[in-house]
Amino acid sequence: MATQAYCVKCKAKRDMEDEKQITMKNGQRALSGICPVCGTKMFKIGGGRVKTAAAPKAKAGKTKTSKKTTPKAKVKGKTKSKTKKK
């Protein structure tokens, strides 16, 4: 059974030909195929995320977070301005 997807050129739902399951950059599954009427590439997102090899989880416990501080002289608006007195 062919999957239906929306063809943006025909502006109608059509059955995809040559459909392939692909994985997008963000990890979601999708189907890619061709419109049988006009030959435009069709695309249907669905199926959730694909599990990838994840890095091992860090141990639960106290973690140190360092706070970046900048010298006051370099912070915008905090520099001392030299004004002439009359």
N, CA, C and O atoms as a Tinker XYZ file with bonds, in Angstrom:
   344  protein
     1  N      0.842000   -1.183000    0.000000    73     2
     2  CA     0.000000    0.000000    0.000000    64     1     3
     3  C      0.885000    1.244000    0.000000    63     2     4     5
     4  O      1.799000    1.359000    0.816000    81     3
     5  N      0.618000    2.159000   -0.900000    73     3     6
     6  CA     1.407000    3.377000   -1.020000    64     5     7
     7  C      0.951000    4.394000    0.017000    63     6     8     9
     8  O     -0.228000    4.472000    0.363000    81     7
     9  N      1.893000    5.152000    0.493000    73     7    10
    10  CA     1.606000    6.181000    1.478000    64     9    11
    11  C      1.153000    7.452000    0.768000    63    10    12    13
    12  O      1.705000    7.822000   -0.269000    81    11
    13  N      0.161000    8.108000    1.323000    73    11    14
    14  CA    -0.296000    9.363000    0.760000    64    13    15
    15  C      0.453000   10.527000    1.380000    63    14    16    17
    16  O      0.702000   10.562000    2.585000    81    15
    17  N      0.805000   11.476000    0.529000    73    15    18
    18  CA     1.470000   12.694000    0.979000    64    17    19
    19  C      0.960000   13.845000    0.123000    63    18    20    21
    20  O      0.373000   13.626000   -0.936000    81    19
    21  N      1.184000   15.061000    0.582000    73    19    22
    22  CA     0.700000   16.250000   -0.133000    64    21    23
    23  C      1.738000   16.673000   -1.168000    63    22    24    25
    24  O      2.915000   16.833000   -0.845000    81    23
    25  N      1.299000   16.852000   -2.404000    73    23    26
    26  CA     2.163000   17.357000   -3.473000    64    25    27
    27  C      1.955000   18.865000   -3.565000    63    26    28    29
    28  O      0.834000   19.322000   -3.790000    81    27
    29  N      3.012000   19.633000   -3.395000    73    27    30
    30  CA     2.884000   21.089000   -3.392000    64    29    31
    31  C      2.685000   21.646000   -4.796000    63    30    32    33
    32  O      2.159000   22.748000   -4.953000    81    31
    33  N      3.092000   20.911000   -5.802000    73    31    34
    34  CA     2.904000   21.381000   -7.176000    64    33    35
    35  C      1.476000   21.122000   -7.661000    63    34    36    37
    36  O      0.851000   21.992000   -8.267000    81    35
    37  N      0.960000   19.906000   -7.385000    73    35    38
    38  CA    -0.419000   19.553000   -7.769000    64    37    39
    39  C     -1.447000   20.131000   -6.801000    63    38    40    41
    40  O     -2.617000   20.277000   -7.152000    81    39
    41  N     -1.019000   20.457000   -5.598000    73    39    42
    42  CA    -1.885000   20.938000   -4.517000    64    41    43
    43  C     -2.978000   19.925000   -4.183000    63    42    44    45
    44  O     -4.150000   20.270000   -4.035000    81    43
    45  N     -2.555000   18.664000   -4.069000    73    43    46
    46  CA    -3.489000   17.578000   -3.744000    64    45    47
    47  C     -2.725000   16.443000   -3.088000    63    46    48    49
    48  O     -1.508000   16.336000   -3.238000    81    47
    49  N     -3.453000   15.583000   -2.348000    73    47    50
    50  CA    -2.834000   14.406000   -1.760000    64    49    51
    51  C     -2.748000   13.325000   -2.820000    63    50    52    53
    52  O     -3.717000   13.058000   -3.530000    81    51
    53  N     -1.583000   12.708000   -2.922000    73    51    54
    54  CA    -1.340000   11.662000   -3.909000    64    53    55
    55  C     -0.606000   10.501000   -3.240000    63    54    56    57
    56  O      0.015000   10.673000   -2.191000    81    55
    57  N     -0.681000    9.326000   -3.851000    73    55    58
    58  CA     0.099000    8.175000   -3.400000    64    57    59
    59  C      1.532000    8.353000   -3.893000    63    58    60    61
    60  O      1.758000    8.635000   -5.069000    81    59
    61  N      2.505000    8.186000   -2.985000    73    59    62
    62  CA     3.907000    8.349000   -3.351000    64    61    63
    63  C      4.405000    7.127000   -4.110000    63    62    64    65
    64  O      4.001000    6.001000   -3.817000    81    63
    65  N      5.279000    7.349000   -5.082000    73    63    66
    66  CA     5.983000    6.279000   -5.770000    64    65    67
    67  C      7.425000    6.280000   -5.296000    63    66    68    69
    68  O      7.947000    7.322000   -4.899000    81    67
    69  N      8.071000    5.128000   -5.332000    73    67    70
    70  CA     9.475000    4.976000   -4.933000    64    69    71
    71  C      9.738000    5.558000   -3.545000    63    70    72    73
    72  O     10.726000    6.263000   -3.341000    81    71
    73  N      8.868000    5.268000   -2.607000    73    71    74
    74  CA     9.028000    5.847000   -1.274000    64    73    75
    75  C     10.169000    5.166000   -0.521000    63    74    76    77
    76  O     10.370000    3.955000   -0.614000    81    75
    77  N     10.897000    5.973000    0.214000    73    75    78
    78  CA    12.039000    5.519000    1.013000    64    77    79
    79  C     11.921000    6.124000    2.398000    63    78    80    81
    80  O     11.505000    7.272000    2.553000    81    79
    81  N     12.293000    5.342000    3.407000    73    79    82
    82  CA    12.312000    5.889000    4.761000    64    81    83
    83  C     13.683000    6.493000    4.991000    63    82    84    85
    84  O     14.708000    5.846000    4.779000    81    83
    85  N     13.687000    7.746000    5.430000    73    83    86
    86  CA    14.935000    8.462000    5.689000    64    85    87
    87  C     14.926000    8.997000    7.106000    63    86    88    89
    88  O     13.882000    9.031000    7.758000    81    87
    89  N     16.087000    9.414000    7.583000    73    87    90
    90  CA    16.219000   10.057000    8.890000    64    89    91
    91  C     16.748000   11.463000    8.661000    63    90    92    93
    92  O     17.776000   11.653000    8.010000    81    91
    93  N     16.037000   12.448000    9.203000    73    91    94
    94  CA    16.446000   13.843000    9.035000    64    93    95
    95  C     17.601000   14.176000    9.988000    63    94    96    97
    96  O     17.946000   13.373000   10.855000    81    95
    97  N     18.187000   15.344000    9.824000    73    95    98
    98  CA    19.317000   15.769000   10.648000    64    97    99
    99  C     18.965000   15.841000   12.127000    63    98   100   101
   100  O     19.823000   15.604000   12.977000    81    99
   101  N     17.716000   16.166000   12.447000    73    99   102
   102  CA    17.323000   16.285000   13.849000    64   101   103
   103  C     16.929000   14.942000   14.457000    63   102   104   105
   104  O     16.531000   14.894000   15.621000    81   103
   105  N     17.031000   13.848000   13.697000    73   103   106
   106  CA    16.777000   12.519000   14.236000    64   105   107
   107  C     15.377000   11.988000   13.979000    63   106   108   109
   108  O     15.084000   10.851000   14.348000    81   107
   109  N     14.506000   12.769000   13.362000    73   107   110
   110  CA    13.149000   12.305000   13.092000    64   109   111
   111  C     13.113000   11.485000   11.812000    63   110   112   113
   112  O     13.882000   11.721000   10.880000    81   111
   113  N     12.201000   10.513000   11.787000    73   111   114
   114  CA    12.005000    9.694000   10.597000    64   113   115
   115  C     11.065000   10.419000    9.644000    63   114   116   117
   116  O     10.225000   11.214000   10.065000    81   115
   117  N     11.218000   10.132000    8.351000    73   115   118
   118  CA    10.344000   10.710000    7.336000    64   117   119
   119  C     10.309000    9.776000    6.135000    63   118   120   121
   120  O     11.167000    8.906000    5.987000    81   119
   121  N      9.311000    9.965000    5.282000    73   119   122
   122  CA     9.203000    9.226000    4.036000    64   121   123
   123  C      9.422000   10.190000    2.885000    63   122   124   125
   124  O      8.901000   11.305000    2.895000    81   123
   125  N     10.189000    9.766000    1.897000    73   123   126
   126  CA    10.468000   10.576000    0.732000    64   125   127
   127  C     10.066000    9.774000   -0.493000    63   126   128   129
   128  O     10.346000    8.578000   -0.577000    81   127
   129  N      9.413000   10.427000   -1.441000    73   127   130
   130  CA     8.980000    9.739000   -2.649000    64   129   131
   131  C      8.759000   10.716000   -3.784000    63   130   132   133
   132  O      9.145000   11.882000   -3.708000    81   131
   133  N      8.122000   10.214000   -4.852000    73   131   134
   134  CA     7.888000   11.019000   -6.045000    64   133   135
   135  C      6.397000   11.026000   -6.358000    63   134   136   137
   136  O      5.722000   10.008000   -6.205000    81   135
   137  N      5.882000   12.176000   -6.798000    73   135   138
   138  CA     4.479000   12.310000   -7.201000    64   137   139
   139  C      4.286000   11.587000   -8.540000    63   138   140   141
   140  O      5.045000   11.828000   -9.478000    81   139
   141  N      3.285000   10.705000   -8.642000    73   139   142
   142  CA     3.084000    9.964000   -9.886000    64   141   143
   143  C      2.551000   10.828000  -11.032000    63   142   144   145
   144  O      2.667000   10.438000  -12.194000    81   143
   145  N      1.969000   11.992000  -10.727000    73   143   146
   146  CA     1.373000   12.839000  -11.761000    64   145   147
   147  C      2.394000   13.807000  -12.348000    63   146   148   149
   148  O      2.565000   13.873000  -13.565000    81   147
   149  N      3.073000   14.560000  -11.479000    73   147   150
   150  CA     3.959000   15.614000  -11.986000    64   149   151
   151  C      5.455000   15.306000  -11.815000    63   150   152   153
   152  O      6.289000   15.968000  -12.431000    81   151
   153  N      5.803000   14.315000  -10.991000    73   151   154
   154  CA     7.204000   13.940000  -10.815000    64   153   155
   155  C      7.949000   14.743000   -9.764000    63   154   156   157
   156  O      9.168000   14.616000   -9.643000    81   155
   157  N      7.241000   15.568000   -9.002000    73   155   158
   158  CA     7.856000   16.372000   -7.947000    64   157   159
   159  C      8.184000   15.504000   -6.747000    63   158   160   161
   160  O      7.471000   14.546000   -6.448000    81   159
   161  N      9.267000   15.841000   -6.061000    73   159   162
   162  CA     9.645000   15.110000   -4.860000    64   161   163
   163  C      8.643000   15.408000   -3.743000    63   162   164   165
   164  O      8.310000   16.563000   -3.477000    81   163
   165  N      8.168000   14.331000   -3.091000    73   163   166
   166  CA     7.208000   14.473000   -1.997000    64   165   167
   167  C      7.882000   14.053000   -0.705000    63   166   168   169
   168  O      8.849000   13.291000   -0.710000    81   167
   169  N      7.357000   14.562000    0.405000    73   167   170
   170  CA     7.990000   14.366000    1.699000    64   169   171
   171  C      6.912000   14.280000    2.766000    63   170   172   173
   172  O      6.013000   15.120000    2.805000    81   171
   173  N      6.990000   13.271000    3.635000    73   171   174
   174  CA     6.037000   13.146000    4.725000    64   173   175
   175  C      6.794000   12.843000    6.017000    63   174   176   177
   176  O      7.489000   11.833000    6.122000    81   175
   177  N      6.648000   13.734000    6.995000    73   175   178
   178  CA     7.322000   13.585000    8.278000    64   177   179
   179  C      6.464000   12.728000    9.191000    63   178   180   181
   180  O      5.241000   12.871000    9.210000    81   179
   181  N      7.091000   11.840000    9.945000    73   179   182
   182  CA     6.352000   11.028000   10.904000    64   181   183
   183  C      7.184000    9.879000   11.413000    63   182   184   185
   184  O      8.187000    9.505000   10.805000    81   183
   185  N      6.763000    9.315000   12.536000    73   183   186
   186  CA     7.436000    8.141000   13.066000    64   185   187
   187  C      8.263000    8.404000   14.296000    63   186   188   189
   188  O      8.816000    7.455000   14.850000    81   187
   189  N      8.383000    9.629000   14.759000    73   187   190
   190  CA     9.140000    9.918000   15.973000    64   189   191
   191  C     10.630000    9.942000   15.725000    63   190   192   193
   192  O     11.086000    9.879000   14.583000    81   191
   193  N     11.377000   10.031000   16.796000    73   191   194
   194  CA    12.834000   10.115000   16.693000    64   193   195
   195  C     13.470000    8.739000   16.664000    63   194   196   197
   196  O     12.972000    7.795000   17.279000    81   195
   197  N     14.572000    8.636000   15.945000    73   195   198
   198  CA    15.352000    7.411000   15.888000    64   197   199
   199  C     16.383000    7.474000   16.995000    63   198   200   201
   200  O     17.049000    8.495000   17.171000    81   199
   201  N     16.519000    6.385000   17.746000    73   199   202
   202  CA    17.516000    6.374000   18.815000    64   201   203
   203  C     18.899000    6.231000   18.204000    63   202   204   205
   204  O     19.141000    5.354000   17.374000    81   203
   205  N     19.802000    7.106000   18.625000    73   203   206
   206  CA    21.175000    7.069000   18.147000    64   205   207
   207  C     22.086000    6.701000   19.306000    63   206   208   209
   208  O     21.661000    6.696000   20.461000    81   207
   209  N     23.325000    6.396000   19.001000    73   207   210
   210  CA    24.282000    6.063000   20.039000    64   209   211
   211  C     24.561000    7.312000   20.860000    63   210   212   213
   212  O     25.255000    8.221000   20.404000    81   211
   213  N     24.022000    7.352000   22.058000    73   211   214
   214  CA    24.168000    8.525000   22.917000    64   213   215
   215  C     25.414000    8.396000   23.787000    63   214   216   217
   216  O     25.897000    7.295000   24.051000    81   215
   217  N     25.907000    9.512000   24.213000    73   215   218
   218  CA    27.054000    9.528000   25.110000    64   217   219
   219  C     26.613000    9.013000   26.477000    63   218   220   221
   220  O     25.455000    9.190000   26.855000    81   219
   221  N     27.519000    8.376000   27.227000    73   219   222
   222  CA    27.139000    7.881000   28.548000    64   221   223
   223  C     26.699000    9.015000   29.459000    63   222   224   225
   224  O     27.267000   10.107000   29.434000    81   223
   225  N     25.680000    8.741000   30.263000    73   223   226
   226  CA    25.137000    9.766000   31.156000    64   225   227
   227  C     26.107000   10.039000   32.300000    63   226   228   229
   228  O     26.802000    9.142000   32.776000    81   227
   229  N     26.138000   11.288000   32.727000    73   227   230
   230  CA    26.991000   11.691000   33.841000    64   229   231
   231  C     26.386000   11.180000   35.146000    63   230   232   233
   232  O     25.173000   11.004000   35.260000    81   231
   233  N     27.242000   10.951000   36.109000    73   231   234
   234  CA    26.772000   10.485000   37.404000    64   233   235
   235  C     25.990000   11.592000   38.100000    63   234   236   237
   236  O     26.333000   12.772000   38.018000    81   235
   237  N     24.938000   11.180000   38.780000    73   235   238
   238  CA    24.137000   12.143000   39.532000    64   237   239
   239  C     24.917000   12.574000   40.762000    63   238   240   241
   240  O     25.540000   11.750000   41.432000    81   239
   241  N     24.883000   13.828000   41.047000    73   239   242
   242  CA    25.605000   14.343000   42.205000    64   241   243
   243  C     25.861000   15.822000   42.022000    63   242   244   245
   244  O     25.273000   16.477000   41.160000    81   243
   245  N     26.744000   16.327000   42.845000    73   243   246
   246  CA    27.049000   17.742000   42.762000    64   245   247
   247  C     27.935000   18.008000   41.550000    63   246   248   249
   248  O     28.914000   17.302000   41.306000    81   247
   249  N     27.583000   19.004000   40.825000    73   247   250
   250  CA    28.400000   19.415000   39.694000    64   249   251
   251  C     28.787000   20.861000   39.895000    63   250   252   253
   252  O     27.990000   21.673000   40.366000    81   251
   253  N     29.990000   21.170000   39.542000    73   251   254
   254  CA    30.480000   22.533000   39.684000    64   253   255
   255  C     30.178000   23.285000   38.403000    63   254   256   257
   256  O     30.474000   22.816000   37.304000    81   255
   257  N     29.596000   24.435000   38.557000    73   255   258
   258  CA    29.363000   25.299000   37.409000    64   257   259
   259  C     30.194000   26.544000   37.607000    63   258   260   261
   260  O     30.106000   27.216000   38.634000    81   259
   261  N     30.994000   26.839000   36.618000    73   259   262
   262  CA    31.844000   28.017000   36.723000    64   261   263
   263  C     31.096000   29.216000   36.146000    63   262   264   265
   264  O     30.400000   29.114000   35.136000    81   263
   265  N     31.258000   30.316000   36.796000    73   263   266
   266  CA    30.597000   31.537000   36.369000    64   265   267
   267  C     31.662000   32.436000   35.749000    63   266   268   269
   268  O     32.646000   32.799000   36.394000    81   267
   269  N     31.447000   32.780000   34.503000    73   267   270
   270  CA    32.415000   33.642000   33.840000    64   269   271
   271  C     32.222000   35.068000   34.313000    63   270   272   273
   272  O     31.110000   35.596000   34.311000    81   271
   273  N     33.299000   35.669000   34.708000    73   271   274
   274  CA    33.251000   37.062000   35.129000    64   273   275
   275  C     34.158000   37.872000   34.218000    63   274   276   277
   276  O     35.210000   37.399000   33.787000    81   275
   277  N     33.748000   39.069000   33.938000    73   275   278
   278  CA    34.556000   39.944000   33.116000    64   277   279
   279  C     35.001000   41.127000   33.966000    63   278   280   281
   280  O     34.271000   41.578000   34.848000    81   279
   281  N     36.188000   41.619000   33.699000    73   279   282
   282  CA    36.649000   42.788000   34.449000    64   281   283
   283  C     35.715000   43.963000   34.193000    63   282   284   285
   284  O     35.188000   44.120000   33.092000    81   283
   285  N     35.517000   44.776000   35.207000    73   283   286
   286  CA    34.579000   45.898000   35.100000    64   285   287
   287  C     34.994000   46.881000   34.024000    63   286   288   289
   288  O     34.138000   47.534000   33.426000    81   287
   289  N     36.269000   47.001000   33.766000    73   287   290
   290  CA    36.736000   47.961000   32.772000    64   289   291
   291  C     36.309000   47.550000   31.368000    63   290   292   293
   292  O     36.151000   48.412000   30.503000    81   291
   293  N     36.119000   46.263000   31.121000    73   291   294
   294  CA    35.774000   45.789000   29.789000    64   293   295
   295  C     34.269000   45.676000   29.558000    63   294   296   297
   296  O     33.843000   45.499000   28.417000    81   295
   297  N     33.471000   45.769000   30.589000    73   295   298
   298  CA    32.031000   45.651000   30.441000    64   297   299
   299  C     31.485000   46.937000   29.858000    63   298   300   301
   300  O     31.818000   48.027000   30.323000    81   299
   301  N     30.652000   46.814000   28.846000    73   299   302
   302  CA    30.121000   47.989000   28.162000    64   301   303
   303  C     29.243000   48.801000   29.113000    63   302   304   305
   304  O     28.365000   48.255000   29.780000    81   303
   305  N     29.487000   50.089000   29.165000    73   303   306
   306  CA    28.688000   50.982000   29.993000    64   305   307
   307  C     29.210000   51.114000   31.412000    63   306   308   309
   308  O     28.717000   51.947000   32.172000    81   307
   309  N     30.174000   50.331000   31.777000    73   307   310
   310  CA    30.700000   50.368000   33.138000    64   309   311
   311  C     32.055000   51.074000   33.215000    63   310   312   313
   312  O     32.647000   51.157000   34.291000    81   311
   313  N     32.542000   51.575000   32.102000    73   311   314
   314  CA    33.848000   52.240000   32.119000    64   313   315
   315  C     33.705000   53.663000   32.643000    63   314   316   317
   316  O     32.665000   54.303000   32.489000    81   315
   317  N     34.746000   54.122000   33.246000    73   315   318
   318  CA    34.738000   55.490000   33.744000    64   317   319
   319  C     35.026000   56.432000   32.599000    63   318   320   321
   320  O     36.000000   56.249000   31.869000    81   319
   321  N     34.196000   57.428000   32.438000    73   319   322
   322  CA    34.411000   58.375000   31.365000    64   321   323
   323  C     35.130000   59.608000   31.924000    63   322   324   325
   324  O     34.885000   60.056000   33.044000    81   323
   325  N     36.002000   60.115000   31.110000    73   323   326
   326  CA    36.757000   61.295000   31.505000    64   325   327
   327  C     36.006000   62.523000   30.996000    63   326   328   329
   328  O     35.804000   62.691000   29.794000    81   327
   329  N     35.608000   63.357000   31.915000    73   327   330
   330  CA    34.916000   64.589000   31.545000    64   329   331
   331  C     35.738000   65.778000   32.019000    63   330   332   333
   332  O     36.398000   65.733000   33.057000    81   331
   333  N     35.677000   66.827000   31.237000    73   331   334
   334  CA    36.410000   68.041000   31.610000    64   333   335
   335  C     35.538000   68.903000   32.498000    63   334   336   337
   336  O     34.351000   69.096000   32.234000    81   335
   337  N     36.146000   69.419000   33.556000    73   335   338
   338  CA    35.438000   70.331000   34.443000    64   337   339
   339  C     35.699000   71.747000   33.994000    63   338   340   341
   340  O     36.807000   72.068000   33.566000    81   339
   341  N     34.696000   72.599000   34.084000    73   339   342
   342  CA    34.831000   73.997000   33.696000    64   341   343
   343  C     35.068000   74.861000   34.885000    63   342   344
   344  O     35.206000   76.077000   34.747000    81   343
